[in-house]
Amino acid sequence: MATLDTQRFDLYLPPSQAGGGLDQDEEWCEIERDGERQRIRLHDYASIFNVPGLYEQLFCEKLECDSPEIVCQLLAAELIADDIDPATLKALDFGAGNGMVGEQLANVGVESMVGLDLLPEARDAAMRDRPGLYEDYFALDITDVEPDDRRELESHDFNAMTCVAALGFGDIPPAAFAEAFNLLDSPGWVAFNLRDRFMEDNEAGSFGAFITRMLEQDVLEEQARVTYTHRVSVAGEPLEYNAVVACKRDDVPLDWTRAS
Ligand SMILES: C[S@@+](CC[C@H](N)C(=O)[O-])C[C@H]1O[C@@H](n2cnc3c(N)ncnc32)[C@H](O)[C@@H]1O
């Protein structure tokens, strides 16, 4: 768990009656600063990253999220099993946020990593809270990249990608995942997590259907999967996720991400 030396906040979660009725995407908390309470939606990452230490205090401590560590440890175990030195990885951390996954990658011996996130607030928070961790950090939409940015991204010759707590719920869509995935060399390593109900969803256009197709058509070869509690909800209920480590075998056709 991150040990940032930051201000502590009085944090309030919804009363149990209200909290029990909230979907994961509707959850909120309130923080008290200078005697005033401010309500923030848990998926309003820009507002959370703007407050140093809030992401860690809220998600890691109060809601018991260990996903960065769990996914990176699962990746590390597969690297060890394949006798691969983590220092040979050039990792793209997609949906990198304020750098919690980068920190865990470094803990397992990965030395070269680049962050990529939609939000400039995420990049600013990573630079502020974990300076020097990422070689580079791009704040952009991977489905709409300027040629210079694309060239720079491609010049990193990535052979691994992590994507933790960033798929589903209107975050990274399949089309963006595919674009980032296609930045990796083949063979390459992919480590990600996804809520169990999204993984099981086989409706056309869903993430589950997209991942299943990648696995069935050998674009992706699964190495390890665990089901675990990603975190608890604001009502204290466990939220079950799958963590997956897989090998990239080929680029994915972008039209696989479309519903039909
Ligand atoms: C819950 S945070 C996870 C951050 C980090 N991976 C972690 O585990 O601590 C989700 C992150 O995904 C990012 N995100 C959402 N949609 C995205 C997109 N289309 N492209 C890149 N990043 C995106 C958000 O900005 C946010 O930083």
The ligand as a Tripos MOL2 file, in Angstrom:
@<TRIPOS>MOLECULE
LIG
   27    29     1     0     0
SMALL
NO_CHARGES

@<TRIPOS>ATOM
      1 C1         -9.7940    3.7300  -10.8230 C.3       1 LIG1
      2 S1         -8.5870    4.6160  -11.7250 S.3       1 LIG1
      3 C2         -7.3040    3.3820  -11.7120 C.3       1 LIG1
      4 C3         -5.9350    3.9960  -11.7000 C.3       1 LIG1
      5 C4         -4.8000    2.9900  -11.5610 C.3       1 LIG1
      6 N1         -4.7700    2.0540  -12.6660 N.3       1 LIG1
      7 C5         -4.9300    2.2360  -10.2470 C.2       1 LIG1
      8 O1         -5.2030    1.0240  -10.2830 O.co2     1 LIG1
      9 O2         -4.7540    2.8440   -9.1980 O.co2     1 LIG1
     10 C6         -9.1560    4.5310  -13.4340 C.3       1 LIG1
     11 C7         -8.2800    5.3340  -14.3660 C.3       1 LIG1
     12 O3         -8.6600    5.0550  -15.7280 O.3       1 LIG1
     13 C8         -8.5620    6.2620  -16.4480 C.3       1 LIG1
     14 N2         -9.3380    6.2020  -17.6940 N.ar      1 LIG1
     15 C9        -10.6770    6.1920  -17.8460 C.ar      1 LIG1
     16 N3        -11.0130    6.1460  -19.1590 N.ar      1 LIG1
     17 C10        -9.8610    6.1380  -19.8570 C.ar      1 LIG1
     18 C11        -9.5340    6.0970  -21.2470 C.ar      1 LIG1
     19 N4        -10.4940    6.0420  -22.1840 N.pl3     1 LIG1
     20 N5         -8.2310    6.1040  -21.5950 N.ar      1 LIG1
     21 C12        -7.2740    6.1320  -20.6500 C.ar      1 LIG1
     22 N6         -7.5050    6.1700  -19.3150 N.ar      1 LIG1
     23 C13        -8.7880    6.1700  -18.9190 C.ar      1 LIG1
     24 C14        -9.1040    7.2820  -15.4600 C.3       1 LIG1
     25 O4         -8.7860    8.6000  -15.8490 O.3       1 LIG1
     26 C15        -8.4360    6.8300  -14.1700 C.3       1 LIG1
     27 O5         -7.1770    7.4330  -14.0010 O.3       1 LIG1
@<TRIPOS>BOND
     1     1     2 1
     2     2     3 1
     3     2    10 1
     4     3     4 1
     5     4     5 1
     6     5     6 1
     7     5     7 1
     8     7     8 2
     9     7     9 1
    10    10    11 1
    11    11    12 1
    12    11    26 1
    13    12    13 1
    14    13    14 1
    15    13    24 1
    16    14    15 ar
    17    14    23 ar
    18    15    16 ar
    19    16    17 ar
    20    17    18 ar
    21    17    23 ar
    22    18    19 1
    23    18    20 ar
    24    20    21 ar
    25    21    22 ar
    26    22    23 ar
    27    24    25 1
    28    24    26 1
    29    26    27 1
@<TRIPOS>SUBSTRUCTURE
     1 LIG1         1 GROUP 0 **** ****
